[in-house]
């Protein structure tokens, strides 16, 4: 029986070779990768349902001891069906079944050095990586260039965010991965800074479909990469960090011990946006790097700094926010920068005890600092070396700290990836969860590191306090994130700012342009297992009770996520399920109200709670019935939102 099943699996692999050409199809046969040698160089292209997604695109690499860009000869290849399932409670769905056809092609260059390329093709996702062999006594190499490219048809438009110049911005903290997106831009348009684009990148290939390009599986054994500037004919390639990142310290090129391998490059493909929003490929192809030291808790948090800023980092204000979390039924309070000098360690211990009496956990902010920025906030020099870090974490464990938020990282060099990994690994030893801020994109980290919660890596909510422009663009940006940044990793945005004016007294500062229902919707729209919400004590009495009641019950972990409708930067409607309860949320960034007919089979024939905005933008709640076929017409006001729950 086992032999028969194995034979069926092998037959299901569509793996053919003609003059060293290899075709790898998805299990449903809609997605096809064509891999071939052309004049000794490795090339591939991609079709989906017979339409071109990628034209002939380069593969290969050059190291300081080998050249795999030319004179390659295929030695052999193998294929198998990957059929795996796993459970993960910190991503967009808790139970994942991953099925893909895997092909490993082995090549040799003129010097008899060997490289393998591994392709996995599932129904809407492609992942590939390189494996370098050790062929003589040389057991190490520096990757000088990776040729891997993505050549899109000339009619493609892009949704990309630029990589910033190193060591610029506030206190020389860039790149902080908080740049703006340019929507529907032609391929080949120059980036803002001239340093390419931060992962992930979304591409609209006209009527042919959509593609999301990213990477996963990056940790201390490689650098984080990005997309190069695009060429006029639509080619983007893998690019390494800039030499000036991390204040110029450390190599911009990754080092590999031989035998060794690269991270996975990923491409999610669809003829609509549903596969883009729903992809789990960042987690499908990686494995946990260590076991959790305890069962970690996730949930909701209040956060005084967001609206009340630095002046709130004192003992009395933090007690106020502990009380706020307790009243809301939240699990945590985040105490932000300067607590070491403005509160002190002895008073922090008192605060932890007080919070514990109300079943609220305390999380602490830290500066990641070493030599890579001038950010002045403390605590400093606690996270950048192993000795200091372990001493600090032992103290945190002794008083019952639940998590840390580490800020101000300096780039994507391999050295920086090692710092992320070291912080996570040490924190796990002490039973502490970790959020990163002012940081790079997580690349499969939710599955790789069991105590990783999420990262910012986005133009997040603090900018709503800093500039009116961020408020004017809030709805537009919110309609991008489910398709791009939040599609591939948890996003520590800090949503739900209910103050109409963004300051402590709600009477000055920048002006919120979105509605209360829009703000509530972002609690579901943005996905991360610990949400640091922007709610403040005055909000409890400023709105109808149902507004705060919603925020008391909204979860932060999800069993299922389903894209309903939308277009990047214009509007988005999606559904998430926690246990048996569904939340359908929609937001509108356009200037006119939108009426959208949707199919919601999860609500068919039942009654739902409908949260919506009246034309005067005031929040409303009513119970409505849903047709037996699940069809509904939703009206979403400009800058507004809609929520349905069962």
DAJORA-V108717 format. One record per run of one state. SS is the DSSP state (hx for helix, st for strand, lp for the rest). FROM is the first residue (numbers start at 1). LEN is the number of residues. If there is no record, write none. Layout:
ss=SS from=FROM len=LEN
ss=SS from=FROM len=LEN
This chain:
ss=lp from=1 len=1
ss=hx from=2 len=11
ss=lp from=13 len=2
ss=st from=15 len=3
ss=lp from=18 len=3
ss=st from=21 len=5
ss=lp from=26 len=5
ss=st from=31 len=8
ss=lp from=39 len=2
ss=st from=41 len=8
ss=lp from=49 len=2
ss=st from=51 len=8
ss=lp from=59 len=2
ss=st from=61 len=3
ss=lp from=64 len=3
ss=st from=67 len=1
ss=lp from=68 len=5
ss=st from=73 len=15
ss=lp from=88 len=7
ss=st from=95 len=14
ss=lp from=109 len=5
ss=st from=114 len=8
ss=lp from=122 len=3
ss=st from=125 len=8
ss=lp from=133 len=7
ss=st from=140 len=7
ss=lp from=147 len=2
ss=st from=149 len=3
ss=lp from=152 len=5
ss=st from=157 len=6
ss=lp from=163 len=7
ss=hx from=170 len=3
ss=lp from=173 len=8
ss=st from=181 len=6
ss=lp from=187 len=10
ss=st from=197 len=8
ss=lp from=205 len=1
ss=hx from=206 len=3
ss=lp from=209 len=1
ss=st from=210 len=7
ss=lp from=217 len=9
ss=st from=226 len=2
ss=lp from=228 len=7
ss=st from=235 len=5
ss=lp from=240 len=5
ss=hx from=245 len=4
ss=lp from=249 len=6
ss=st from=255 len=3
ss=lp from=258 len=2
ss=st from=260 len=2
ss=lp from=262 len=2
ss=st from=264 len=7
ss=lp from=271 len=3
ss=hx from=274 len=5
ss=lp from=279 len=2
ss=hx from=281 len=4
ss=lp from=285 len=14
ss=st from=299 len=5
ss=hx from=304 len=5
ss=lp from=309 len=1
ss=hx from=310 len=3
ss=lp from=313 len=2
ss=hx from=315 len=14
ss=lp from=329 len=3
ss=st from=332 len=4
ss=lp from=336 len=3
ss=hx from=339 len=4
ss=lp from=343 len=2
ss=hx from=345 len=13
ss=lp from=358 len=3
ss=st from=361 len=7
ss=lp from=368 len=18
ss=hx from=386 len=14
ss=lp from=400 len=3
ss=st from=403 len=5
ss=lp from=408 len=6
ss=hx from=414 len=16
ss=lp from=430 len=3
ss=st from=433 len=4
ss=lp from=437 len=8
ss=hx from=445 len=4
ss=lp from=449 len=3
ss=st from=452 len=4
ss=lp from=456 len=6
ss=hx from=462 len=5
ss=lp from=467 len=1
ss=hx from=468 len=5
ss=lp from=473 len=1
ss=hx from=474 len=8
ss=lp from=482 len=3
ss=hx from=485 len=4
ss=lp from=489 len=2
ss=st from=491 len=1
ss=lp from=492 len=9
ss=st from=501 len=2
ss=lp from=503 len=7
ss=st from=510 len=2
ss=lp from=512 len=4
ss=hx from=516 len=10
ss=lp from=526 len=4
ss=st from=530 len=3
ss=lp from=533 len=4
ss=hx from=537 len=5
ss=lp from=542 len=3
ss=hx from=545 len=9
ss=lp from=554 len=6
ss=st from=560 len=8
ss=lp from=568 len=3
ss=st from=571 len=8
ss=lp from=579 len=2
ss=st from=581 len=8
ss=lp from=589 len=5
ss=st from=594 len=6
ss=lp from=600 len=1
ss=hx from=601 len=3
ss=lp from=604 len=3
ss=st from=607 len=7
ss=lp from=614 len=5
ss=st from=619 len=7
ss=lp from=626 len=5
ss=st from=631 len=6
ss=lp from=637 len=4
ss=st from=641 len=5
ss=lp from=646 len=1
